[in-house]
Amino acid sequence: MTAHQLAPFDPLADQGSPNQHLDAAIDRAIRDLPPLELRFVRLRYGVGAPRRRPRDIARRLGISRGRVHQLELLALRDLRALSMPRDVPRRASAAERRRGTARI
């Protein structure tokens, strides 16, 4: 094989897709969400499935579009709370208040 026939250098060839690392990080971030919020995030943002529109999610979950919007707000608030460093004082998330596991 001559120098002109060599394959181009690909630094990620042996490391798998960069999306695999991103997918794993997202899975770790959302795994502590309540089941309905977790299912919503997967459907709405295409985590492990194609992205869905709010009306499609409402139809699939058997809920109203207004409830879909509420789930989105809850999930995003809970994800923000879960991403905060543990030593920073924070307010209890909605999920923690619902489950009665709020740490103050």
N, CA, C and O atoms as CSV, one atom per row, in Angstrom:
chain,resi,resn,atom,element,x,y,z
A,1,MET,N,N,0.847,-1.173,0.000
A,1,MET,CA,C,0.000,0.000,0.000
A,1,MET,C,C,0.894,1.238,0.000
A,1,MET,O,O,1.811,1.355,0.813
A,2,THR,N,N,0.623,2.136,-0.898
A,2,THR,CA,C,1.420,3.358,-0.969
A,2,THR,C,C,0.837,4.430,-0.058
A,2,THR,O,O,-0.262,4.273,0.474
A,3,ALA,N,N,1.568,5.505,0.114
A,3,ALA,CA,C,1.118,6.589,0.977
A,3,ALA,C,C,-0.190,7.196,0.476
A,3,ALA,O,O,-0.988,7.692,1.272
A,4,HIS,N,N,-0.412,7.162,-0.822
A,4,HIS,CA,C,-1.639,7.731,-1.387
A,4,HIS,C,C,-2.842,6.820,-1.164
A,4,HIS,O,O,-3.979,7.267,-1.315
A,5,GLN,N,N,-2.625,5.572,-0.812
A,5,GLN,CA,C,-3.707,4.630,-0.621
A,5,GLN,C,C,-4.083,4.456,0.849
A,5,GLN,O,O,-5.024,3.721,1.151
A,6,LEU,N,N,-3.393,5.095,1.748
A,6,LEU,CA,C,-3.684,4.956,3.169
A,6,LEU,C,C,-5.029,5.601,3.504
A,6,LEU,O,O,-5.410,6.626,2.938
A,7,ALA,N,N,-5.713,4.987,4.415
A,7,ALA,CA,C,-6.996,5.543,4.851
A,7,ALA,C,C,-6.750,6.800,5.661
A,7,ALA,O,O,-5.726,6.909,6.336
A,8,PRO,N,N,-7.679,7.761,5.605
A,8,PRO,CA,C,-7.504,8.977,6.411
A,8,PRO,C,C,-7.521,8.650,7.896
A,8,PRO,O,O,-8.190,7.716,8.339
A,9,PHE,N,N,-6.777,9.433,8.645
A,9,PHE,CA,C,-6.702,9.236,10.092
A,9,PHE,C,C,-8.036,9.602,10.736
A,9,PHE,O,O,-8.574,10.682,10.492
A,10,ASP,N,N,-8.562,8.707,11.550
A,10,ASP,CA,C,-9.819,8.959,12.254
A,10,ASP,C,C,-9.587,8.683,13.731
A,10,ASP,O,O,-9.572,7.522,14.141
A,11,PRO,N,N,-9.402,9.741,14.556
A,11,PRO,CA,C,-9.091,9.533,15.970
A,11,PRO,C,C,-10.217,8.876,16.756
A,11,PRO,O,O,-9.976,8.341,17.839
A,12,LEU,N,N,-11.448,8.904,16.231
A,12,LEU,CA,C,-12.577,8.303,16.946
A,12,LEU,C,C,-12.916,6.900,16.448
A,12,LEU,O,O,-13.881,6.299,16.919
A,13,ALA,N,N,-12.146,6.375,15.514
A,13,ALA,CA,C,-12.487,5.091,14.916
A,13,ALA,C,C,-12.578,3.971,15.948
A,13,ALA,O,O,-13.459,3.117,15.840
A,14,ASP,N,N,-11.700,3.950,16.939
A,14,ASP,CA,C,-11.707,2.879,17.931
A,14,ASP,C,C,-12.509,3.235,19.179
A,14,ASP,O,O,-12.654,2.408,20.079
A,15,GLN,N,N,-13.022,4.443,19.238
A,15,GLN,CA,C,-13.715,4.890,20.439
A,15,GLN,C,C,-15.226,4.834,20.311
A,15,GLN,O,O,-15.923,5.179,21.265
A,16,GLY,N,N,-15.759,4.419,19.184
A,16,GLY,CA,C,-17.196,4.428,18.993
A,16,GLY,C,C,-17.667,5.836,18.648
A,16,GLY,O,O,-16.867,6.762,18.514
A,17,SER,N,N,-18.949,5.972,18.511
A,17,SER,CA,C,-19.535,7.253,18.143
A,17,SER,C,C,-19.490,8.235,19.303
A,17,SER,O,O,-19.693,7.835,20.449
A,18,PRO,N,N,-19.225,9.523,19.032
A,18,PRO,CA,C,-19.279,10.512,20.111
A,18,PRO,C,C,-20.670,10.562,20.738
A,18,PRO,O,O,-20.810,10.898,21.915
A,19,ASN,N,N,-21.688,10.233,19.965
A,19,ASN,CA,C,-23.055,10.234,20.494
A,19,ASN,C,C,-23.258,9.168,21.554
A,19,ASN,O,O,-24.129,9.321,22.410
A,20,GLN,N,N,-22.488,8.099,21.524
A,20,GLN,CA,C,-22.617,7.063,22.555
A,20,GLN,C,C,-22.292,7.647,23.924
A,20,GLN,O,O,-22.975,7.346,24.902
A,21,HIS,N,N,-21.270,8.470,24.001
A,21,HIS,CA,C,-20.903,9.085,25.270
A,21,HIS,C,C,-21.972,10.074,25.711
A,21,HIS,O,O,-22.321,10.140,26.889
A,22,LEU,N,N,-22.486,10.838,24.763
A,22,LEU,CA,C,-23.545,11.793,25.068
A,22,LEU,C,C,-24.804,11.063,25.529
A,22,LEU,O,O,-25.428,11.465,26.511
A,23,ASP,N,N,-25.179,9.998,24.830
A,23,ASP,CA,C,-26.358,9.217,25.218
A,23,ASP,C,C,-26.207,8.655,26.625
A,23,ASP,O,O,-27.159,8.668,27.406
A,24,ALA,N,N,-25.024,8.166,26.949
A,24,ALA,CA,C,-24.785,7.609,28.291
A,24,ALA,C,C,-24.883,8.710,29.348
A,24,ALA,O,O,-25.434,8.483,30.425
A,25,ALA,N,N,-24.357,9.896,29.050
A,25,ALA,CA,C,-24.435,11.007,30.004
A,25,ALA,C,C,-25.879,11.440,30.212
A,25,ALA,O,O,-26.283,11.734,31.337
A,26,ILE,N,N,-26.654,11.483,29.144
A,26,ILE,CA,C,-28.065,11.859,29.263
A,26,ILE,C,C,-28.823,10.812,30.061
A,26,ILE,O,O,-29.638,11.158,30.917
A,27,ASP,N,N,-28.569,9.545,29.797
A,27,ASP,CA,C,-29.237,8.476,30.559
A,27,ASP,C,C,-28.937,8.600,32.051
A,27,ASP,O,O,-29.830,8.420,32.879
A,28,ARG,N,N,-27.686,8.906,32.398
A,28,ARG,CA,C,-27.343,9.086,33.819
A,28,ARG,C,C,-28.070,10.291,34.407
A,28,ARG,O,O,-28.487,10.267,35.565
A,29,ALA,N,N,-28.219,11.341,33.609
A,29,ALA,CA,C,-28.853,12.567,34.111
A,29,ALA,C,C,-30.345,12.397,34.347
A,29,ALA,O,O,-30.891,12.989,35.278
A,30,ILE,N,N,-31.012,11.600,33.524
A,30,ILE,CA,C,-32.470,11.507,33.636
A,30,ILE,C,C,-32.956,10.296,34.418
A,30,ILE,O,O,-34.155,10.184,34.669
A,31,ARG,N,N,-32.083,9.399,34.807
A,31,ARG,CA,C,-32.531,8.152,35.432
A,31,ARG,C,C,-33.237,8.355,36.776
A,31,ARG,O,O,-33.991,7.481,37.204
A,32,ASP,N,N,-33.012,9.481,37.444
A,32,ASP,CA,C,-33.643,9.724,38.737
A,32,ASP,C,C,-34.975,10.459,38.633
A,32,ASP,O,O,-35.591,10.765,39.654
A,33,LEU,N,N,-35.421,10.742,37.429
A,33,LEU,CA,C,-36.726,11.387,37.267
A,33,LEU,C,C,-37.845,10.398,37.580
A,33,LEU,O,O,-37.667,9.191,37.410
A,34,PRO,N,N,-38.997,10.894,38.034
A,34,PRO,CA,C,-40.149,10.005,38.209
A,34,PRO,C,C,-40.513,9.353,36.870
A,34,PRO,O,O,-40.223,9.924,35.819
A,35,PRO,N,N,-41.139,8.177,36.885
A,35,PRO,CA,C,-41.386,7.418,35.646
A,35,PRO,C,C,-42.095,8.197,34.533
A,35,PRO,O,O,-41.693,8.109,33.372
A,36,LEU,N,N,-43.130,8.950,34.866
A,36,LEU,CA,C,-43.853,9.675,33.820
A,36,LEU,C,C,-42.989,10.784,33.221
A,36,LEU,O,O,-43.009,10.990,32.007
A,37,GLU,N,N,-42.240,11.491,34.043
A,37,GLU,CA,C,-41.338,12.535,33.536
A,37,GLU,C,C,-40.230,11.915,32.691
A,37,GLU,O,O,-39.851,12.463,31.655
A,38,LEU,N,N,-39.717,10.777,33.133
A,38,LEU,CA,C,-38.673,10.076,32.382
A,38,LEU,C,C,-39.187,9.683,30.999
A,38,LEU,O,O,-38.506,9.894,29.995
A,39,ARG,N,N,-40.387,9.112,30.952
A,39,ARG,CA,C,-40.972,8.710,29.658
A,39,ARG,C,C,-41.187,9.936,28.769
A,39,ARG,O,O,-40.933,9.896,27.565
A,40,PHE,N,N,-41.661,11.031,29.385
A,40,PHE,CA,C,-41.870,12.258,28.629
A,40,PHE,C,C,-40.560,12.752,28.012
A,40,PHE,O,O,-40.510,13.054,26.819
A,41,VAL,N,N,-39.505,12.835,28.817
A,41,VAL,CA,C,-38.219,13.341,28.321
A,41,VAL,C,C,-37.722,12.482,27.165
A,41,VAL,O,O,-37.235,13.002,26.161
A,42,ARG,N,N,-37.845,11.179,27.309
A,42,ARG,CA,C,-37.404,10.284,26.225
A,42,ARG,C,C,-38.175,10.552,24.934
A,42,ARG,O,O,-37.586,10.588,23.854
A,43,LEU,N,N,-39.490,10.742,25.045
A,43,LEU,CA,C,-40.306,10.978,23.853
A,43,LEU,C,C,-40.089,12.386,23.281
A,43,LEU,O,O,-39.945,12.544,22.069
A,44,ARG,N,N,-40.066,13.388,24.130
A,44,ARG,CA,C,-40.009,14.774,23.666
A,44,ARG,C,C,-38.661,15.136,23.066
A,44,ARG,O,O,-38.591,15.837,22.056
A,45,TYR,N,N,-37.597,14.658,23.685
A,45,TYR,CA,C,-36.260,15.055,23.246
A,45,TYR,C,C,-35.524,13.969,22.477
A,45,TYR,O,O,-34.350,14.136,22.146
A,46,GLY,N,N,-36.192,12.867,22.191
A,46,GLY,CA,C,-35.597,11.836,21.358
A,46,GLY,C,C,-34.475,11.068,22.015
A,46,GLY,O,O,-33.499,10.714,21.353
A,47,VAL,N,N,-34.593,10.800,23.306
A,47,VAL,CA,C,-33.583,10.024,24.013
A,47,VAL,C,C,-33.944,8.548,23.873
A,47,VAL,O,O,-34.841,8.057,24.557
A,48,GLY,N,N,-33.251,7.850,22.996
A,48,GLY,CA,C,-33.523,6.441,22.776
A,48,GLY,C,C,-34.748,6.187,21.915
A,48,GLY,O,O,-35.175,5.041,21.781
A,49,ALA,N,N,-35.315,7.214,21.337
A,49,ALA,CA,C,-36.497,7.094,20.485
A,49,ALA,C,C,-36.566,8.350,19.608
A,49,ALA,O,O,-35.908,9.346,19.906
A,50,PRO,N,N,-37.346,8.310,18.546
A,50,PRO,CA,C,-37.498,9.535,17.742
A,50,PRO,C,C,-38.184,10.637,18.549
A,50,PRO,O,O,-39.014,10.355,19.413
A,51,ARG,N,N,-37.834,11.890,18.262
A,51,ARG,CA,C,-38.480,13.030,18.925
A,51,ARG,C,C,-39.959,13.070,18.553
A,51,ARG,O,O,-40.338,12.774,17.420
A,52,ARG,N,N,-40.776,13.438,19.519
A,52,ARG,CA,C,-42.219,13.541,19.289
A,52,ARG,C,C,-42.697,14.949,19.593
A,52,ARG,O,O,-42.122,15.643,20.431
A,53,ARG,N,N,-43.751,15.366,18.911
A,53,ARG,CA,C,-44.383,16.650,19.183
A,53,ARG,C,C,-45.288,16.508,20.402
A,53,ARG,O,O,-45.738,15.406,20.716
A,54,PRO,N,N,-45.560,17.631,21.098
A,54,PRO,CA,C,-46.420,17.552,22.284
A,54,PRO,C,C,-47.764,16.876,22.031
A,54,PRO,O,O,-48.222,16.094,22.865
A,55,ARG,N,N,-48.401,17.160,20.900
A,55,ARG,CA,C,-49.704,16.522,20.655
A,55,ARG,C,C,-49.570,15.017,20.464
A,55,ARG,O,O,-50.455,14.260,20.860
A,56,ASP,N,N,-48.457,14.576,19.855
A,56,ASP,CA,C,-48.233,13.135,19.701
A,56,ASP,C,C,-47.982,12.473,21.054
A,56,ASP,O,O,-48.440,11.358,21.305
A,57,ILE,N,N,-47.248,13.173,21.925
A,57,ILE,CA,C,-46.985,12.650,23.266
A,57,ILE,C,C,-48.279,12.556,24.045
A,57,ILE,O,O,-48.520,11.564,24.734
A,58,ALA,N,N,-49.126,13.591,23.944
A,58,ALA,CA,C,-50.414,13.586,24.644
A,58,ALA,C,C,-51.250,12.395,24.201
A,58,ALA,O,O,-51.840,11.702,25.030
A,59,ARG,N,N,-51.301,12.161,22.915
A,59,ARG,CA,C,-52.068,11.038,22.385
A,59,ARG,C,C,-51.491,9.708,22.867
A,59,ARG,O,O,-52.230,8.813,23.279
A,60,ARG,N,N,-50.166,9.588,22.811
A,60,ARG,CA,C,-49.517,8.332,23.193
A,60,ARG,C,C,-49.674,8.028,24.682
A,60,ARG,O,O,-49.874,6.875,25.064
A,61,LEU,N,N,-49.582,9.067,25.528
A,61,LEU,CA,C,-49.687,8.859,26.974
A,61,LEU,C,C,-51.123,8.957,27.481
A,61,LEU,O,O,-51.387,8.659,28.646
A,62,GLY,N,N,-52.050,9.368,26.623
A,62,GLY,CA,C,-53.441,9.481,27.022
A,62,GLY,C,C,-53.684,10.642,27.982
A,62,GLY,O,O,-54.489,10.537,28.907
A,63,ILE,N,N,-52.974,11.758,27.753
A,63,ILE,CA,C,-53.114,12.941,28.605
A,63,ILE,C,C,-53.366,14.152,27.715
A,63,ILE,O,O,-53.223,14.076,26.495
A,64,SER,N,N,-53.742,15.271,28.333
A,64,SER,CA,C,-53.996,16.487,27.563
A,64,SER,C,C,-52.679,17.163,27.168
A,64,SER,O,O,-51.625,16.884,27.739
A,65,ARG,N,N,-52.767,18.061,26.174
A,65,ARG,CA,C,-51.571,18.808,25.777
A,65,ARG,C,C,-51.120,19.734,26.903
A,65,ARG,O,O,-49.928,20.001,27.057
A,66,GLY,N,N,-52.073,20.218,27.682
A,66,GLY,CA,C,-51.719,21.039,28.837
A,66,GLY,C,C,-50.899,20.266,29.844
A,66,GLY,O,O,-49.954,20.799,30.426
A,67,ARG,N,N,-51.261,18.994,30.057
A,67,ARG,CA,C,-50.502,18.139,30.983
A,67,ARG,C,C,-49.108,17.864,30.422
A,67,ARG,O,O,-48.147,17.756,31.183
A,68,VAL,N,N,-48.991,17.750,29.108
A,68,VAL,CA,C,-47.678,17.567,28.481
A,68,VAL,C,C,-46.798,18.769,28.804
A,68,VAL,O,O,-45.623,18.611,29.139
A,69,HIS,N,N,-47.364,19.966,28.705
A,69,HIS,CA,C,-46.598,21.173,29.024
A,69,HIS,C,C,-46.177,21.161,30.497
A,69,HIS,O,O,-45.044,21.519,30.817
A,70,GLN,N,N,-47.081,20.754,31.394
A,70,GLN,CA,C,-46.742,20.662,32.814
A,70,GLN,C,C,-45.601,19.678,33.040
A,70,GLN,O,O,-44.673,19.959,33.800
A,71,LEU,N,N,-45.671,18.523,32.379
A,71,LEU,CA,C,-44.602,17.523,32.522
A,71,LEU,C,C,-43.269,18.076,32.051
A,71,LEU,O,O,-42.230,17.809,32.656
A,72,GLU,N,N,-43.298,18.840,30.978
A,72,GLU,CA,C,-42.056,19.421,30.473
A,72,GLU,C,C,-41.451,20.370,31.508
A,72,GLU,O,O,-40.249,20.324,31.768
A,73,LEU,N,N,-42.278,21.222,32.092
A,73,LEU,CA,C,-41.787,22.144,33.116
A,73,LEU,C,C,-41.248,21.392,34.334
A,73,LEU,O,O,-40.184,21.728,34.854
A,74,LEU,N,N,-41.987,20.369,34.788
A,74,LEU,CA,C,-41.530,19.588,35.939
A,74,LEU,C,C,-40.209,18.887,35.649
A,74,LEU,O,O,-39.289,18.916,36.466
A,75,ALA,N,N,-40.124,18.258,34.485
A,75,ALA,CA,C,-38.916,17.506,34.136
A,75,ALA,C,C,-37.704,18.434,34.043
A,75,ALA,O,O,-36.627,18.102,34.537
A,76,LEU,N,N,-37.879,19.588,33.415
A,76,LEU,CA,C,-36.754,20.516,33.289
A,76,LEU,C,C,-36.337,21.061,34.651
A,76,LEU,O,O,-35.146,21.202,34.926
A,77,ARG,N,N,-37.308,21.365,35.499
A,77,ARG,CA,C,-36.971,21.852,36.843
A,77,ARG,C,C,-36.249,20.763,37.638
A,77,ARG,O,O,-35.265,21.038,38.325
A,78,ASP,N,N,-36.740,19.534,37.542
A,78,ASP,CA,C,-36.103,18.438,38.273
A,78,ASP,C,C,-34.695,18.158,37.749
A,78,ASP,O,O,-33.789,17.865,38.529
A,79,LEU,N,N,-34.509,18.247,36.429
A,79,LEU,CA,C,-33.171,18.041,35.870
A,79,LEU,C,C,-32.206,19.121,36.342
A,79,LEU,O,O,-31.043,18.841,36.630
A,80,ARG,N,N,-32.693,20.352,36.421
A,80,ARG,CA,C,-31.834,21.434,36.938
A,80,ARG,C,C,-31.452,21.156,38.382
A,80,ARG,O,O,-30.297,21.326,38.773
A,81,ALA,N,N,-32.426,20.728,39.170
A,81,ALA,CA,C,-32.165,20.449,40.581
A,81,ALA,C,C,-31.186,19.290,40.731
A,81,ALA,O,O,-30.306,19.326,41.591
A,82,LEU,N,N,-31.336,18.263,39.897
A,82,LEU,CA,C,-30.443,17.111,39.978
A,82,LEU,C,C,-29.029,17.449,39.524
A,82,LEU,O,O,-28.075,16.778,39.918
A,83,SER,N,N,-28.887,18.489,38.696
A,83,SER,CA,C,-27.557,18.836,38.184
A,83,SER,C,C,-26.794,19.780,39.111
A,83,SER,O,O,-25.612,20.041,38.887
A,84,MET,N,N,-27.451,20.288,40.139
A,84,MET,CA,C,-26.784,21.197,41.083
A,84,MET,C,C,-25.775,20.421,41.925
A,84,MET,O,O,-26.040,19.283,42.312
A,85,PRO,N,N,-24.624,21.023,42.211
A,85,PRO,CA,C,-23.672,20.365,43.114
A,85,PRO,C,C,-24.329,20.114,44.469
A,85,PRO,O,O,-25.156,20.905,44.923
A,86,ARG,N,N,-23.961,19.027,45.099
A,86,ARG,CA,C,-24.591,18.617,46.358
A,86,ARG,C,C,-24.349,19.586,47.506
A,86,ARG,O,O,-25.157,19.654,48.433
A,87,ASP,N,N,-23.256,20.334,47.463
A,87,ASP,CA,C,-22.942,21.214,48.585
A,87,ASP,C,C,-23.551,22.612,48.452
A,87,ASP,O,O,-23.355,23.455,49.328
A,88,VAL,N,N,-24.279,22.861,47.378
A,88,VAL,CA,C,-24.932,24.150,47.188
A,88,VAL,C,C,-26.349,24.062,47.751
A,88,VAL,O,O,-27.115,23.189,47.343
A,89,PRO,N,N,-26.714,24.954,48.684
A,89,PRO,CA,C,-28.083,24.919,49.207
A,89,PRO,C,C,-29.080,25.121,48.072
A,89,PRO,O,O,-28.870,25.956,47.192
A,90,ARG,N,N,-30.152,24.362,48.096
A,90,ARG,CA,C,-31.152,24.476,47.039
A,90,ARG,C,C,-32.532,24.213,47.597
A,90,ARG,O,O,-32.695,23.660,48.685
A,91,ARG,N,N,-33.515,24.622,46.826
A,91,ARG,CA,C,-34.891,24.324,47.191
A,91,ARG,C,C,-35.216,22.908,46.734
A,91,ARG,O,O,-34.610,22.394,45.794
A,92,ALA,N,N,-36.169,22.287,47.402
A,92,ALA,CA,C,-36.584,20.939,47.019
A,92,ALA,C,C,-37.255,20.990,45.648
A,92,ALA,O,O,-38.004,21.922,45.355
A,93,SER,N,N,-36.988,19.994,44.812
A,93,SER,CA,C,-37.631,19.932,43.499
A,93,SER,C,C,-39.077,19.498,43.675
A,93,SER,O,O,-39.469,18.988,44.725
A,94,ALA,N,N,-39.847,19.706,42.645
A,94,ALA,CA,C,-41.251,19.299,42.680
A,94,ALA,C,C,-41.364,17.792,42.891
A,94,ALA,O,O,-42.239,17.333,43.625
A,95,ALA,N,N,-40.489,17.025,42.256
A,95,ALA,CA,C,-40.535,15.565,42.402
A,95,ALA,C,C,-40.237,15.160,43.841
A,95,ALA,O,O,-40.873,14.253,44.377
A,96,GLU,N,N,-39.273,15.829,44.465
A,96,GLU,CA,C,-38.951,15.515,45.860
A,96,GLU,C,C,-40.111,15.874,46.778
A,96,GLU,O,O,-40.419,15.139,47.716
A,97,ARG,N,N,-40.757,17.013,46.503
A,97,ARG,CA,C,-41.903,17.390,47.339
A,97,ARG,C,C,-43.041,16.389,47.179
A,97,ARG,O,O,-43.693,16.031,48.159
A,98,ARG,N,N,-43.283,15.935,45.952
A,98,ARG,CA,C,-44.358,14.953,45.711
A,98,ARG,C,C,-44.049,13.639,46.424
A,98,ARG,O,O,-44.944,13.014,46.994
A,99,ARG,N,N,-42.788,13.222,46.393
A,99,ARG,CA,C,-42.417,11.943,47.006
A,99,ARG,C,C,-42.187,12.068,48.499
A,99,ARG,O,O,-42.068,11.058,49.192
A,100,GLY,N,N,-42.123,13.288,49.004
A,100,GLY,CA,C,-41.863,13.497,50.435
A,100,GLY,C,C,-40.423,13.225,50.817
A,100,GLY,O,O,-40.139,12.874,51.962
A,101,THR,N,N,-39.501,13.386,49.859
A,101,THR,CA,C,-38.087,13.111,50.139
A,101,THR,C,C,-37.248,14.384,50.085
A,101,THR,O,O,-36.039,14.324,49.862
A,102,ALA,N,N,-37.880,15.523,50.286
A,102,ALA,CA,C,-37.169,16.792,50.192
A,102,ALA,C,C,-36.109,16.885,51.289
A,102,ALA,O,O,-36.364,16.570,52.452
A,103,ARG,N,N,-34.899,17.332,50.885
A,103,ARG,CA,C,-33.804,17.585,51.835
A,103,ARG,C,C,-33.661,19.077,51.938
A,103,ARG,O,O,-33.436,19.745,50.930
A,104,ILE,N,N,-33.785,19.610,53.113
A,104,ILE,CA,C,-33.684,21.068,53.291
A,104,ILE,C,C,-32.449,21.419,54.060
A,104,ILE,O,O,-32.191,22.596,54.310
